[in-house]
Amino acid sequence: MKDEIKAVLKENIRDFNIEILDKYSNDYEILKNKVFLNLDGFSLEGYINDKSLGDNIIEYINDEYHINNFNLSNKNVLDIGANMGTFSIKCLSLGANLYSFEPNRRIFKLLKRNINKNQFNEKSVLSNRGFWIGNKWKIVFFKKYGSGAASIVDNNLSFKNKLLNRSMAIFKLENLNKYIEDSSIKFELIKLDIEGAEYKIIENFKNIDTNLLPNHLVLEYHNGIQNLERNLKLFRYETKVISRENLQGLILAKKVNI
């Protein structure tokens, strides 16, 4: 029965991705588990059985992070949780200098190929790491057909349940505050899509000089607003919340000069 359920889930995700490809890409080809596509003039590849493919395409087309509203020419952007790279490519197309981090080794290779295909190498620094409030290696479980749902935050599933029903990867994580301090890079924009880890990351900004924080933050939240808005206001940001379903949504934050 479990195998039948998995087969149906896999087929449903494949159908979802094909529907999105038919709608938004005028040229794509599926070869085994991979899909090669043209999106808005860019050459990309992804995995047809990974729901993140369709989600990333929708996010790009709808400009869900409102990137087109930013002046990113020669500005530094930090993309945390880059996945296949659609956000990174949109920023690069607007002239940004891109620092892109993706801790999942398999997806990082995909990100790297997508950046290379579109000849953005000289404007990009790519890293197979993630960020947290400290340096560590962490075993991460994520949905077998959803690489974008990999979270470093523990959920309520038992370890046995995780082994049976999830894919597993080992992520290398480093302290975001320390990276910002040590890099000496002034970021115009930081994007956070880190599946529940955003709460601790934002809270930990209390331990860094706020002058080093970016002028803009865009982040997805995955379990309600909680203290995100309050903490961002403490760090001199004004916020706009875009709610979605199931306690999820997007926060656009702009630093206010006092």
Rosetta silent file (secondary structure, phi, psi, omega in degrees, C-alpha in Angstrom):
SEQUENCE: MKDEIKAVLKENIRDFNIEILDKYSNDYEILKNKVFLNLDGFSLEGYINDKSLGDNIIEYINDEYHINNFNLSNKNVLDIGANMGTFSIKCLSLGANLYSFEPNRRIFKLLKRNINKNQFNEKSVLSNRGFWIGNKWKIVFFKKYGSGAASIVDNNLSFKNKLLNRSMAIFKLENLNKYIEDSSIKFELIKLDIEGAEYKIIENFKNIDTNLLPNHLVLEYHNGIQNLERNLKLFRYETKVISRENLQGLILAKKVNI
SCORE:     score description
SCORE:     0.000 S_00000001
   1 L     0.000  -42.165  179.691    0.000    0.000    0.000 S_00000001
   2 H   -61.209  -41.525  179.478    2.821    2.421    0.876 S_00000001
   3 H   -62.965  -37.155  179.184    4.470    1.813   -2.501 S_00000001
   4 H   -66.860  -41.603  178.664    1.159    2.533   -4.240 S_00000001
   5 H   -63.358  -43.399  179.146    0.730    5.780   -2.315 S_00000001
   6 H   -62.872  -39.610  179.765    4.280    6.853   -3.171 S_00000001
   7 H   -64.170  -40.584  178.668    3.687    6.042   -6.840 S_00000001
   8 H   -66.129  -43.410  179.140    0.518    8.155   -6.878 S_00000001
   9 H   -60.734  -45.615  179.547    2.289   11.034   -5.114 S_00000001
  10 H   -60.178  -43.769 -179.152    5.167   10.889   -7.582 S_00000001
  11 H   -67.122  -38.991  178.486    2.772   10.885  -10.526 S_00000001
  12 H   -63.216  -40.929  179.188    0.769   13.790   -9.080 S_00000001
  13 H   -67.702  -40.949  176.820    3.918   15.885   -8.665 S_00000001
  14 H   -59.894  -45.406  178.904    5.034   15.032  -12.187 S_00000001
  15 H   -62.275  -40.819  177.535    1.608   16.076  -13.519 S_00000001
  16 H   -59.686  -47.523 -178.899    1.788   19.328  -11.500 S_00000001
  17 H   -64.536  -40.074  179.403    5.209   20.158  -12.939 S_00000001
  18 H   -65.323  -38.998  176.786    4.129   19.373  -16.506 S_00000001
  19 H   -60.246  -43.200  178.934    1.086   21.621  -16.080 S_00000001
  20 H   -67.403  -41.536  178.448    3.337   24.469  -14.940 S_00000001
  21 H   -62.603  -43.351  178.749    5.807   23.824  -17.767 S_00000001
  22 H   -60.733  -34.124 -176.060    3.012   23.844  -20.349 S_00000001
  23 H   -79.911  -37.050 -168.604    1.791   27.167  -18.986 S_00000001
  24 H  -116.756  -13.374 -179.297    5.047   29.056  -18.576 S_00000001
  25 L  -117.196  126.611  179.829    7.738   27.490  -20.769 S_00000001
  26 L   -86.521    1.375 -177.060    7.536   27.594  -24.553 S_00000001
  27 E  -158.494  108.236  175.616   10.307   25.042  -24.897 S_00000001
  28 E  -147.874  158.003 -179.199   11.054   22.090  -22.636 S_00000001
  29 E  -141.126  132.608  178.599   12.210   18.492  -22.879 S_00000001
  30 E  -104.024  122.464  177.656   11.898   15.681  -20.340 S_00000001
  31 E  -125.360  104.909 -176.139   14.684   13.099  -20.316 S_00000001
  32 L    57.574 -117.953 -175.950   14.163   10.417  -17.674 S_00000001
  33 L   -90.727   -6.454 -174.923   14.049   12.277  -14.322 S_00000001
  34 E  -104.270  153.395  172.573   15.362   15.590  -15.666 S_00000001
  35 E  -128.707  135.143  177.823   13.657   18.400  -17.502 S_00000001
  36 E  -113.162  126.286 -171.312   15.454   20.976  -19.636 S_00000001
  37 E  -141.617  161.031  170.304   13.538   24.177  -20.204 S_00000001
  38 E  -107.522  126.009  179.267   13.561   27.745  -21.394 S_00000001
  39 E  -130.874  111.157  176.570   12.116   30.206  -18.899 S_00000001
  40 L    57.674   33.508  179.056   11.950   33.888  -19.744 S_00000001
  41 L    89.458   -1.970  179.853   14.932   33.480  -22.078 S_00000001
  42 E  -105.864  142.476  177.455   17.052   31.514  -19.593 S_00000001
  43 E   -90.419  124.419 -176.833   18.132   27.898  -19.996 S_00000001
  44 E  -133.780  160.608  168.509   17.399   25.822  -16.898 S_00000001
  45 E  -135.310  152.909  179.544   17.239   22.233  -15.773 S_00000001
  46 E  -154.276 -173.532  179.960   15.390   20.625  -12.908 S_00000001
  47 E  -108.664  124.007 -172.926   13.952   17.344  -11.697 S_00000001
  48 L   -66.450  -23.817 -179.441   10.522   16.465  -13.036 S_00000001
  49 L   -98.116   14.640  178.901    9.598   14.513   -9.876 S_00000001
  50 L  -111.576  115.972 -177.147   10.558   17.358   -7.519 S_00000001
  51 H   -59.657  -22.577  179.433    7.688   19.693   -6.644 S_00000001
  52 H   -62.057  -24.565  177.796   10.200   22.479   -6.122 S_00000001
  53 H   -59.217  -57.217  179.452   10.548   22.699   -9.913 S_00000001
  54 H   -62.546  -40.647 -179.790    6.990   23.941  -10.407 S_00000001
  55 H   -61.344  -41.918 -179.757    7.081   26.029   -7.237 S_00000001
  56 H   -67.422  -37.891  178.091   10.256   27.803   -8.367 S_00000001
  57 H   -63.682  -46.777  178.952    8.837   28.522  -11.815 S_00000001
  58 H   -60.546  -44.420 -179.761    5.664   30.034  -10.331 S_00000001
  59 H   -59.240  -41.023 -179.332    7.719   32.066   -7.866 S_00000001
  60 H   -68.236  -51.161 -175.742    9.865   33.420  -10.722 S_00000001
  61 H   -61.933  -42.286 -177.786    6.996   34.238  -13.094 S_00000001
  62 L   -83.145   -2.739 -177.342    4.892   35.928  -10.406 S_00000001
  63 L    48.121   52.627 -172.694    7.904   37.775   -8.968 S_00000001
  64 L   -63.529  -24.574  177.754    6.724   36.694   -5.526 S_00000001
  65 L   -90.105    3.288  177.524    9.729   38.276   -3.820 S_00000001
  66 L    59.341   35.823 -176.595    9.029   41.604   -5.591 S_00000001
  67 H   -66.132  -30.818 -179.240   12.578   41.657   -6.965 S_00000001
  68 H   -64.612  -13.335  178.427   11.594   43.815   -9.923 S_00000001
  69 H   -84.953   -8.640 -176.198   10.995   46.656   -7.433 S_00000001
  70 L   -97.114  147.658  167.998   14.656   46.715   -6.365 S_00000001
  71 L   -93.894  102.117 -174.484   17.582   48.538   -7.932 S_00000001
  72 L  -108.450    7.577 -178.561   20.165   45.752   -7.843 S_00000001
  73 L   -59.668  117.030 -179.203   22.658   46.997  -10.414 S_00000001
  74 L    60.479   18.946  174.914   26.118   46.209   -8.986 S_00000001
  75 L   -95.564  155.393 -178.052   24.545   45.605   -5.561 S_00000001
  76 E   -92.856  129.521 -179.392   25.373   42.550   -3.438 S_00000001
  77 E  -123.744  134.025  176.490   22.655   39.949   -2.885 S_00000001
  78 E  -110.412  115.486 -179.210   22.817   36.945   -0.553 S_00000001
  79 E  -103.609  107.089 -177.762   20.494   34.100   -1.561 S_00000001
  80 E  -105.099  115.147 -172.325   20.092   31.646    1.331 S_00000001
  81 L    89.053   55.339 -169.440   18.251   28.503    0.299 S_00000001
  82 L   -73.720  -24.677 -175.445   18.853   28.988   -3.425 S_00000001
  83 L    52.070 -132.596 -174.238   17.476   25.624   -4.599 S_00000001
  84 L   -77.188  -10.525  170.010   17.679   25.407   -8.425 S_00000001
  85 L   104.290   13.655 -178.857   18.549   29.103   -8.724 S_00000001
  86 H   -65.282  -40.382  176.649   15.535   30.922  -10.184 S_00000001
  87 H   -64.164  -45.329  179.809   15.727   33.713   -7.582 S_00000001
  88 H   -58.253  -44.596 -178.048   19.488   33.995   -8.091 S_00000001
  89 H   -66.588  -38.333  176.927   19.104   34.218  -11.862 S_00000001
  90 H   -61.738  -43.669  178.703   16.421   36.897  -11.592 S_00000001
  91 H   -64.723  -42.511  179.180   18.739   38.985   -9.380 S_00000001
  92 H   -63.400  -37.435  179.691   21.683   38.423  -11.720 S_00000001
  93 H   -66.190  -20.688  177.712   19.590   39.485  -14.700 S_00000001
  94 L   -94.579    7.839  173.089   19.025   42.783  -12.883 S_00000001
  95 L    95.544    9.512 -176.949   22.782   43.329  -12.524 S_00000001
  96 L   -73.855  156.656  164.685   23.373   42.058   -8.984 S_00000001
  97 E   -93.238  123.160 -165.760   26.518   40.493   -7.592 S_00000001
  98 E  -111.030  131.156  172.294   25.209   37.196   -6.282 S_00000001
  99 E  -117.759  107.770 -167.441   26.293   35.110   -3.275 S_00000001
 100 E  -118.077  126.453 -175.625   24.215   31.969   -3.457 S_00000001
 101 E  -121.357  128.527  176.631   24.066   29.234   -0.798 S_00000001
 102 L  -141.982  113.422 -173.199   22.397   25.840   -1.131 S_00000001
 103 L   -78.572  -20.245 -179.952   23.254   23.105    1.429 S_00000001
 104 L   -77.467  115.363 -172.651   21.715   20.128   -0.418 S_00000001
 105 H   -57.950  -43.479 -178.424   24.600   18.675   -2.460 S_00000001
 106 H   -64.273  -44.226  179.997   22.378   17.262   -5.210 S_00000001
 107 H   -72.988  -32.193  177.190   20.436   20.506   -5.634 S_00000001
 108 H   -60.892  -40.577  177.628   23.614   22.571   -5.370 S_00000001
 109 H   -61.700  -37.182  176.542   24.985   20.792   -8.447 S_00000001
 110 H   -65.158  -46.336  176.513   21.767   21.731  -10.232 S_00000001
 111 H   -55.375  -46.826 -177.508   22.128   25.354   -9.104 S_00000001
 112 H   -62.143  -42.824  179.124   25.700   25.433  -10.358 S_00000001
 113 H   -64.428  -39.981 -179.210   24.732   24.065  -13.780 S_00000001
 114 H   -67.183  -38.046  176.455   21.921   26.608  -14.132 S_00000001
 115 H   -66.308  -43.873 -179.074   24.208   29.524  -13.284 S_00000001
 116 H   -63.801  -43.047 -177.787   26.880   28.221  -15.686 S_00000001
 117 H   -57.995  -32.395 -175.845   24.418   27.660  -18.546 S_00000001
 118 L  -100.235   12.340  171.448   23.382   31.295  -18.448 S_00000001
 119 L    57.699   44.056  177.335   26.948   32.610  -18.260 S_00000001
 120 L  -105.270   15.490 -174.234   26.592   34.322  -14.904 S_00000001
 121 H   -56.030  -42.604 -173.154   29.782   32.803  -13.456 S_00000001
 122 H   -69.965  -20.140 -178.940   31.691   36.052  -13.153 S_00000001
 123 H  -103.568    8.315 -172.033   28.951   37.700  -11.107 S_00000001
 124 E  -126.879  141.104  167.600   28.296   34.708   -8.843 S_00000001
 125 E  -121.372  117.020 -175.431   29.817   33.085   -5.788 S_00000001
 126 E  -111.254  141.618 -178.249   28.191   29.710   -5.124 S_00000001
 127 E  -141.964  136.509  178.898   28.542   27.636   -1.981 S_00000001
 128 L   -89.626   60.739  179.781   27.296   24.201   -0.925 S_00000001
 129 L  -141.749  166.379  173.025   26.515   25.359    2.625 S_00000001
 130 E  -124.375 -179.377 -179.395   23.628   26.618    4.693 S_00000001
 131 E  -124.531  150.077  178.547   23.327   29.079    7.563 S_00000001
 132 E  -151.199 -166.557 -179.901   22.313   28.759   11.188 S_00000001
 133 L   -92.282    5.901  177.213   23.066   30.493   14.491 S_00000001
 134 L  -162.101  173.350  177.977   26.272   28.473   14.872 S_00000001
 135 L   -90.229  130.967  179.624   28.676   26.263   12.946 S_00000001
 136 E  -169.465  163.377  166.339   27.693   22.602   12.692 S_00000001
 137 E  -104.330  139.845 -176.194   27.017   19.599   10.492 S_00000001
 138 E  -140.540  134.468  172.461   23.428   18.397   10.639 S_00000001
 139 E   -77.928  127.786 -176.144   21.509   15.385    9.324 S_00000001
 140 E  -123.696  133.702  175.477   18.403   16.697    7.573 S_00000001
 141 E  -107.778  138.998  179.248   15.323   14.777    6.451 S_00000001
 142 E  -145.109  162.284 -177.693   13.075   16.113    3.702 S_00000001
 143 E   -58.640  136.696 -174.114   10.171   15.003    1.573 S_00000001
 144 L   -59.520  -29.338 -177.799   11.275   12.555   -1.109 S_00000001
 145 L  -117.919   32.071  179.305    9.654   14.596   -3.874 S_00000001
 146 L  -153.807   81.043 -176.649   10.212   18.069   -2.459 S_00000001
 147 H   -63.171  -25.805 -179.178   13.838   19.221   -2.104 S_00000001
 148 H   -72.235   -8.390 -178.256   12.648   22.711   -1.181 S_00000001
 149 H   -99.456   19.637  178.052   11.119   21.382    2.039 S_00000001
 150 L   -77.449  120.803 -176.893   14.427   20.437    3.645 S_00000001
 151 L  -123.554  138.674  175.988   14.542   21.981    7.113 S_00000001
 152 L   -83.534   -6.510  178.605   17.316   22.061    9.699 S_00000001
 153 L   -88.062  130.648 -178.122   14.653   22.556   12.360 S_00000001
 154 L   -64.759  139.822  173.440   13.504   19.313   13.990 S_00000001
 155 L  -107.270 -171.694 -173.307    9.901   18.263   13.399 S_00000001
 156 L   -89.495    2.846  179.658    7.719   15.890   15.384 S_00000001
 157 L   -72.141  144.486  175.360    8.345   12.775   13.295 S_00000001
 158 L   -70.416  159.718  179.957   10.133    9.879   14.976 S_00000001
 159 H   -61.320  -39.495  178.771   13.580    8.937   13.691 S_00000001
 160 H   -63.177  -43.297  178.727   12.196    5.640   12.365 S_00000001
 161 H   -62.036  -40.296  178.411    9.416    7.472   10.541 S_00000001
 162 H   -62.265  -44.902 -179.218   11.946    9.822    9.001 S_00000001
 163 H   -62.019  -36.974 -176.271   14.096    6.930    7.769 S_00000001
 164 H   -78.974  -32.619 -168.231   11.093    5.206    6.198 S_00000001
 165 H  -119.481   -2.328 -177.047    9.389    8.195    4.624 S_00000001
 166 E  -126.583  158.163  168.410   11.965   10.902    4.017 S_00000001
 167 E   -85.089  158.143 -174.886   15.147   11.459    2.047 S_00000001
 168 E  -128.701  143.606  175.014   18.251   12.247    4.070 S_00000001
 169 E  -148.232  158.540  175.685   21.199   14.561    3.577 S_00000001
 170 E  -108.535  121.071 -176.961   24.014   15.977    5.687 S_00000001
 171 E  -104.470  138.559  171.637   24.198   19.772    5.596 S_00000001
 172 E   -93.650  121.659 -176.137   27.182   21.930    6.428 S_00000001
 173 E  -119.350  144.704  174.875   25.968   25.005    8.318 S_00000001
 174 E  -132.756  163.530 -175.881   27.772   28.128    9.427 S_00000001
 175 E   -71.174  118.257 -177.719   26.931   31.102   11.587 S_00000001
 176 H   -64.351  -42.838  179.093   25.219   33.764    9.458 S_00000001
 177 H   -57.000  -44.673 -178.332   26.183   36.627   11.771 S_00000001
 178 H   -66.648  -37.914  177.897   29.835   35.635   11.624 S_00000001
 179 H   -61.472  -45.401  179.753   29.715   35.310    7.842 S_00000001
 180 H   -62.785  -42.450 -179.860   28.296   38.826    7.513 S_00000001
 181 H   -66.433  -45.064 -173.479   30.901   40.216    9.923 S_00000001
 182 H   -78.438  -26.196 -174.223   33.880   38.403    8.398 S_00000001
 183 H   -75.231  -23.093 -177.235   33.005   38.849    4.726 S_00000001
 184 L    59.113   24.957  178.194   33.147   42.667    4.835 S_00000001
 185 L  -101.852  128.653  175.103   30.454   42.644    2.147 S_00000001
 186 L   -90.064  112.040 -178.510   27.631   45.147    2.425 S_00000001
 187 E   -89.720  130.125  173.064   24.537   43.326    1.229 S_00000001
 188 E   -73.797  -37.007 -173.268   21.717   45.285   -0.314 S_00000001
 189 E  -144.419  135.199  169.765   19.387   42.313   -0.070 S_00000001
 190 E  -122.647  129.995  175.713   19.278   38.997    1.766 S_00000001
 191 E  -108.503  131.610  179.730   16.691   36.380    0.855 S_00000001
 192 E  -119.964  115.503  170.297   15.847   33.658    3.379 S_00000001
 193 L  -131.973   85.245 -167.547   13.947   30.533    2.358 S_00000001
 194 L  -130.904   28.387  164.332   15.058   28.094    5.040 S_00000001
 195 L    49.440   54.260  174.640   11.962   26.153    6.015 S_00000001
 196 L   101.712  -16.573  179.112   11.400   27.204    9.612 S_00000001
 197 L   -80.077   -7.567 -176.960   14.945   28.215   10.567 S_00000001
 198 H   -63.051  -28.617 -177.129   14.142   31.862    9.848 S_00000001
 199 H   -64.639  -47.707  179.660   12.823   32.427   13.375 S_00000001
 200 H   -70.019  -38.435 -179.631   16.150   31.660   15.084 S_00000001
 201 H   -60.921  -48.805 -178.996   18.192   33.386   12.370 S_00000001
 202 H   -65.821  -43.422  178.630   16.266   36.661   12.709 S_00000001
 203 H   -58.002  -36.054 -176.678   16.261   36.488   16.512 S_00000001
 204 H   -73.926   -8.845  175.055   20.038   36.045   16.457 S_00000001
 205 H   -62.976  -14.741  177.028   20.482   39.379   14.676 S_00000001
 206 H   -64.773  -16.405 -177.352   20.439   40.870   18.203 S_00000001
 207 H  -100.650   17.262  178.835   24.058   39.650   18.431 S_00000001
 208 L  -132.782  152.032  174.500   25.343   41.608   15.439 S_00000001
 209 L   -61.505  119.127 -176.144   25.918   45.298   14.734 S_00000001
 210 H   -63.279  -19.643  176.304   22.685   46.307   12.979 S_00000001
 211 H   -65.640  -20.050  179.412   24.691   48.585   10.664 S_00000001
 212 H   -85.884  -12.821 -178.494   26.010   45.417    9.026 S_00000001
 213 L   -73.188  156.238 -174.454   22.538   44.107    8.234 S_00000001
 214 L   -71.074  162.820  176.529   21.196   44.496    4.678 S_00000001
 215 L   -70.583  -27.716 -179.053   18.973   47.327    3.497 S_00000001
 216 E  -137.177  142.605  171.897   16.348   44.788    2.503 S_00000001
 217 E  -125.849  136.866  168.414   15.287   41.344    3.666 S_00000001
 218 E  -126.314  127.067 -176.498   12.819   39.049    1.918 S_00000001
 219 E  -144.967  145.829  172.691   11.919   35.892    3.774 S_00000001
 220 E   -91.543  138.186  171.846    9.403   33.113    3.775 S_00000001
 221 E  -111.104  150.328 -167.107    7.852   32.133    7.084 S_00000001
 222 L  -125.240   -2.920 -179.849    6.550   28.613    7.587 S_00000001
 223 L  -149.200   48.523 -178.601    4.734   28.493   10.920 S_00000001
 224 L    85.451  168.644 -178.388    3.033   31.821   11.423 S_00000001
 225 L   -67.811  -36.979 -175.275    4.501   35.267   12.081 S_00000001
 226 L    47.248 -125.043 -177.146    5.464   34.419   15.696 S_00000001
 227 L  -101.168   12.023 -175.038    8.064   37.052   16.735 S_00000001
 228 H   -60.035  -51.506 -178.783    9.415   37.804   13.253 S_00000001
 229 H   -61.039  -45.706 -178.723    7.744   41.193   12.817 S_00000001
 230 H   -60.037  -46.199 -179.499    8.551   42.319   16.350 S_00000001
 231 H   -65.425  -40.853 -179.775   12.216   41.331   16.026 S_00000001
 232 H   -63.478  -37.392  178.096   12.580   42.940   12.602 S_00000001
 233 H   -67.183  -34.837  175.958   11.194   46.212   13.967 S_00000001
 234 H   -62.631  -30.795 -178.659   13.724   46.056   16.817 S_00000001
 235 L   -95.016   20.781  173.280   16.447   45.846   14.150 S_00000001
 236 L    69.875   42.009  173.454   15.056   48.984   12.410 S_00000001
 237 E  -116.343  141.001  165.680   13.036   47.371    9.639 S_00000001
 238 E   -96.916  144.959 -169.087    9.588   48.260    8.435 S_00000001
 239 E  -126.493  151.825  170.393    7.708   45.215    7.219 S_00000001
 240 E  -127.990  126.532 -177.145    5.022   44.149    4.800 S_00000001
 241 E  -105.159  130.009  175.562    3.434   40.733    5.341 S_00000001
 242 E  -115.439  104.034 -174.635    1.944   38.724    2.477 S_00000001
 243 E   -79.333  146.336  172.467   -0.046   35.865    3.974 S_00000001
 244 L  -123.650 -164.483  179.792   -0.554   32.502    2.317 S_00000001
 245 L   -87.234  165.155  174.240   -2.350   29.383    3.510 S_00000001
 246 L    57.627   43.154  175.702   -1.363   27.026    6.354 S_00000001
 247 L    63.589   20.608  179.882    0.394   29.679    8.481 S_00000001
 248 L  -111.156  159.436  178.996    2.854   30.382    5.671 S_00000001
 249 E   175.739 -165.442 -174.400    3.687   33.591    3.911 S_00000001
 250 E  -131.546  140.432  174.330    6.239   36.180    2.912 S_00000001
 251 E  -119.399  127.227  172.015    7.751   39.164    4.716 S_00000001
 252 E  -104.518  122.595 -175.217    9.302   42.079    2.846 S_00000001
 253 E  -124.671  131.355  179.913   11.469   44.129    5.186 S_00000001
 254 E  -121.909  130.450 -179.230   13.121   47.490    4.485 S_00000001
 255 E   -70.463  136.167  179.432   15.648   49.094    6.810 S_00000001
 256 L  -103.506  125.263  177.374   14.582   52.460    8.158 S_00000001
 257 L   -81.756  123.632 -178.048   17.298   55.049    8.659 S_00000001
 258 L  -109.056    0.000    0.000   16.891   56.797   12.009 S_00000001
